[in-house]
Each structure stands twice: as C-alpha cells, then as structure tokens.
Amino acid sequence: MSRISVRGVAVASATAVTAVGSVVGVASADTQQSNDAEATSADTTLLADIPAGLQAQVQSASLTQQADAQAVAADASAKKGAEEAARKAAAQTAVAKKAAAQEAEERAEAKAAANRDSARDASSFPVRSSYTFAQIQAMARQMVATDQFQCFSNIVDHESGWNYHAVNASSGAYGLFQALPAGKYASAGADWQTNPATQIKWGLNYMNTSYGSPCQAWSFWQANHWY
C-alpha cells in the first residue's frame, strides 16, 4: 500500500484516498510497486494541490467552530452580566423604597407629635385681654419644636410681624399667618380672633400638613414669597 504525504500533512480520510486514486490511478491488486520510497516521492509530487484544498476546508471548519464557541461564551457572559445588573438594580430599588417608607413614617410621627403638642399647649396659656409680641413669641417657642422655631419665626416675621390682629387691606388675610379667609383659624379654636395661641396652633398644623415642617414651609416661602 502506498503512503500519501502532502506538504507534511498525513491524509487518512477516505475522501482523500479517493481523490488521490482519481488523479494518479490506483494499481490493481496483483500489481505491487517495488520501491516504496520512489512511489511516495512520486505521489507527493503529483498530489501537491489536492490536500491543500482539503486543508483549507478543515481550517475553515475549525475557525467556524471557534467562532461559534466564542459567540456562545459571549452570549453567556452578556446574560450573566444582565442578570447581575438586574439583581443590583432590584436591591437598590428595595433599599430606596425602604428608606422612603421609613422617612414617611418618621414625618407622619413628627406631624402627629407636633399636632398633639400644639393642641395641649394652645389651651394651657392664661387668657389675656391683649398680648405683647414677646408674649406671643414665648407661646410659639413652647409650641414649636426647637429645631423648627427659627423657620417658623421667619414666616411670621414676613407675614404679620407677630401681630395677631394684622389685616391685609387688599385681600382681607388675617392674623399671624395671614390666613385667607380669616375663618380658617376656627378649625383650631373658636377664640382665634382674641387668642394668638389658637392662631399659632393653626399655623403650625398648616405648615406640617402642607409642607412637612415649618422649615420646609420656609424653604418654599423663600422660593415663592408665599406659602
């Protein structure tokens, strides 16, 4: 049997043998070559171009397999990255929601506490026929949280100058907080026209309910010059 060697590459497939047979002709079974070395040299010379095509096919198939493997690996990596990003985003969203819920709960508790304090303090002051600005401010200090008082005071300064009888000639807005209509104060007490503590109770509740706190109300006032 002849050995076929083409440019150093051994071709053992049936296809290659068939192709070789078609080019050089395969000797019949009763015909033997006497010199294997000469036959090998002759075969190598005659079939030089046949294995080159086969080699190209093999190389092409190998490159295709490599490309397919790389594509599969890239898809798997992209999927893993997307899943990891989704998990991180979900975790961040959960943390943000939890923080927002906690903040809302704390604000609600603060509002409730402020309302309870104002309701208690508004009725604890002695009734007078009139009140000085200093007395009104002293009431407010007892009714408003310490860290909120300055903001609260800033609004009252701008709205009425701590005059609980202040009236806006154009609109009719009334009292420490220039409520419009003035009758809004009645929700805090029937004595709103004569008792500044009742007006303070109403104003504090309004700031907490509408803005979250006096300081948030003051921030809005600074931006809009009304609240």
C-alpha positions as CSV (number, residue, x, y, z in Angstrom):
1,M,0.0,0.0,0.0
2,S,1.4,3.4,-1.0
3,R,1.8,6.1,1.7
4,I,0.5,9.6,0.7
5,S,2.2,12.6,2.3
6,V,1.3,16.0,1.1
7,R,3.4,19.0,2.4
8,G,4.0,17.3,5.7
9,V,0.2,16.6,6.4
10,A,-0.9,13.0,6.6
11,V,-4.2,12.5,4.8
12,A,-6.0,9.4,6.1
13,S,-9.6,10.1,5.2
14,A,-11.5,8.0,2.6
15,T,-12.2,11.2,0.7
16,A,-8.6,12.0,0.4
17,V,-7.7,8.4,-0.8
18,T,-10.5,8.5,-3.3
19,A,-9.3,11.9,-4.6
20,V,-5.7,10.5,-4.8
21,G,-6.9,7.5,-6.7
22,S,-8.7,9.6,-9.3
23,V,-5.6,11.6,-10.1
24,V,-2.7,9.1,-10.1
25,G,-4.6,5.9,-10.6
26,V,-4.6,3.1,-8.1
27,A,-2.7,-0.1,-9.2
28,S,-4.6,-3.3,-9.4
29,A,-4.3,-5.8,-6.5
30,D,-1.9,-8.0,-8.4
31,T,0.4,-5.1,-9.2
32,Q,2.9,-4.1,-6.4
33,Q,5.3,-1.3,-6.5
34,S,8.8,-2.4,-5.9
35,N,10.2,0.8,-4.4
36,D,8.1,2.5,-1.7
37,A,10.4,5.4,-1.5
38,E,10.1,6.2,-5.2
39,A,6.3,5.8,-5.1
40,T,6.0,8.1,-2.0
41,S,8.1,10.7,-3.8
42,A,6.0,10.5,-7.0
43,D,2.7,10.6,-5.1
44,T,3.8,13.6,-3.1
45,T,4.7,15.5,-6.3
46,L,1.5,14.6,-8.2
47,L,-1.0,15.3,-5.4
48,A,0.5,18.5,-4.1
49,D,-2.6,20.6,-4.7
50,I,-5.3,18.1,-3.6
51,P,-4.6,18.1,0.1
52,A,-4.3,21.9,0.1
53,G,-8.0,22.2,-0.7
54,L,-8.9,19.7,2.0
55,Q,-6.6,21.5,4.4
56,A,-8.4,24.8,3.7
57,Q,-11.8,23.1,4.4
58,V,-10.5,21.7,7.7
59,Q,-9.1,25.1,8.7
60,S,-12.4,26.8,7.7
61,A,-14.4,24.3,9.8
62,S,-12.1,24.8,12.7
63,L,-12.4,28.6,12.5
64,T,-16.2,28.2,12.3
65,Q,-16.2,26.1,15.4
66,Q,-14.1,28.6,17.2
67,A,-16.3,31.5,16.2
68,D,-19.4,29.5,17.4
69,A,-17.8,28.7,20.7
70,Q,-16.8,32.4,21.2
71,A,-20.3,33.5,20.3
72,V,-21.8,31.1,22.8
73,A,-19.4,32.2,25.5
74,A,-20.1,35.9,24.7
75,D,-23.9,35.3,25.0
76,A,-23.5,33.5,28.3
77,S,-21.3,36.3,29.6
78,A,-23.7,39.0,28.5
79,K,-26.7,37.1,30.0
80,K,-24.8,36.8,33.3
81,G,-23.9,40.5,33.3
82,A,-27.5,41.5,32.6
83,E,-28.8,39.2,35.4
84,E,-26.2,40.7,37.8
85,A,-27.2,44.2,36.8
86,A,-30.9,43.4,37.3
87,R,-30.2,42.0,40.8
88,K,-28.2,45.1,41.8
89,A,-30.9,47.4,40.4
90,A,-33.6,45.5,42.3
91,A,-31.6,45.6,45.5
92,Q,-31.0,49.4,45.1
93,T,-34.7,49.9,44.5
94,A,-35.7,47.9,47.5
95,V,-33.3,49.9,49.7
96,A,-34.6,53.2,48.3
97,K,-38.2,52.2,48.9
98,K,-37.4,51.1,52.4
99,A,-35.7,54.4,53.2
100,A,-38.6,56.4,51.7
101,A,-41.1,54.4,53.7
102,Q,-39.1,55.0,56.9
103,E,-38.8,58.7,56.2
104,A,-42.5,59.0,55.5
105,E,-43.3,57.2,58.7
106,E,-40.9,59.5,60.7
107,R,-42.5,62.5,59.2
108,A,-46.0,61.2,60.0
109,E,-44.9,60.6,63.6
110,A,-43.4,64.1,63.8
111,K,-46.6,65.7,62.5
112,A,-48.7,63.7,64.9
113,A,-46.4,64.7,67.8
114,A,-46.5,68.4,66.7
115,N,-50.2,68.4,66.5
116,R,-50.6,66.8,69.9
117,D,-48.2,69.3,71.4
118,S,-49.8,72.3,69.8
119,A,-53.3,71.1,70.9
120,R,-52.1,70.7,74.5
121,D,-50.1,74.0,74.6
122,A,-52.7,76.2,72.9
123,S,-55.1,75.7,75.8
124,S,-52.5,75.9,78.5
125,F,-51.8,79.6,78.3
126,P,-53.7,82.1,80.5
127,V,-56.2,84.1,78.7
128,R,-55.4,87.8,78.5
129,S,-57.2,90.9,77.1
130,S,-54.1,91.6,74.9
131,Y,-50.7,90.1,74.2
132,T,-47.3,91.7,73.5
133,F,-45.1,90.5,70.7
134,A,-42.7,89.0,73.3
135,Q,-45.6,87.0,74.9
136,I,-46.7,85.7,71.6
137,Q,-43.2,84.6,70.7
138,A,-42.9,82.9,74.0
139,M,-46.1,80.9,73.3
140,A,-44.7,79.9,69.9
141,R,-41.4,78.7,71.4
142,Q,-43.3,76.4,73.7
143,M,-45.5,75.0,70.9
144,V,-42.9,74.7,68.1
145,A,-40.0,72.3,68.1
146,T,-36.7,73.9,68.9
147,D,-35.1,73.0,65.6
148,Q,-38.1,74.4,63.7
149,F,-38.7,77.6,65.6
150,Q,-36.4,79.9,63.6
151,C,-38.0,78.9,60.3
152,F,-41.5,79.3,61.9
153,S,-40.5,82.7,63.2
154,N,-39.1,83.8,59.8
155,I,-42.5,83.2,58.2
156,V,-44.4,85.0,60.9
157,D,-42.0,87.9,60.7
158,H,-42.7,88.3,56.9
159,E,-46.4,87.6,57.1
160,S,-47.5,89.7,60.1
161,G,-44.6,90.9,62.2
162,W,-46.1,88.9,65.1
163,N,-49.2,91.0,65.1
164,Y,-52.1,88.6,65.7
165,H,-54.6,91.4,64.6
166,A,-52.8,92.1,61.4
167,V,-55.2,92.6,58.4
168,N,-54.2,92.8,54.7
169,A,-56.3,95.7,53.4
170,S,-56.3,94.3,49.8
171,S,-57.2,90.7,50.4
172,G,-58.5,90.6,53.9
173,A,-55.9,88.0,55.0
174,Y,-55.8,88.0,58.8
175,G,-53.6,87.3,61.8
176,L,-50.1,86.0,62.4
177,F,-50.1,83.8,59.3
178,Q,-52.4,85.9,57.1
179,A,-54.9,83.2,56.7
180,L,-57.3,83.7,53.8
181,P,-60.2,83.6,54.5
182,A,-59.6,84.5,58.1
183,G,-62.2,82.0,59.3
184,K,-59.7,79.2,58.6
185,Y,-58.4,79.7,62.1
186,A,-61.7,78.5,63.5
187,S,-60.6,74.9,62.9
188,A,-58.1,75.4,65.7
189,G,-60.4,77.1,68.2
190,A,-63.4,79.5,68.4
191,D,-61.3,82.1,70.1
192,W,-58.9,82.6,67.1
193,Q,-59.6,86.4,66.9
194,T,-58.5,87.1,70.5
195,N,-56.1,84.2,71.3
196,P,-52.7,84.1,69.5
197,A,-52.1,80.6,70.8
198,T,-55.0,79.4,68.7
199,Q,-53.6,81.1,65.6
200,I,-50.2,79.5,66.4
201,K,-51.8,76.1,66.7
202,W,-53.5,76.6,63.3
203,G,-50.3,77.9,61.6
204,L,-48.1,75.1,62.9
205,N,-50.6,72.5,61.8
206,Y,-50.9,74.1,58.3
207,M,-47.1,74.1,57.8
208,N,-46.8,70.5,59.0
209,T,-49.7,69.3,56.9
210,S,-48.9,71.3,53.7
211,Y,-45.1,71.1,53.7
212,G,-44.0,68.6,56.2
213,S,-42.5,71.1,58.7
214,P,-42.0,74.8,59.3
215,C,-38.5,74.7,57.8
216,Q,-39.8,73.1,54.6
217,A,-42.6,75.7,54.5
218,W,-39.9,78.4,54.9
219,S,-37.9,77.0,52.0
220,F,-41.0,77.2,49.8
221,W,-41.6,80.8,51.0
222,Q,-38.1,81.8,50.1
223,A,-38.6,80.5,46.6
224,N,-42.1,81.9,46.0
225,H,-42.6,84.6,48.6
226,W,-45.8,83.0,49.7
227,Y,-46.7,79.6,51.3
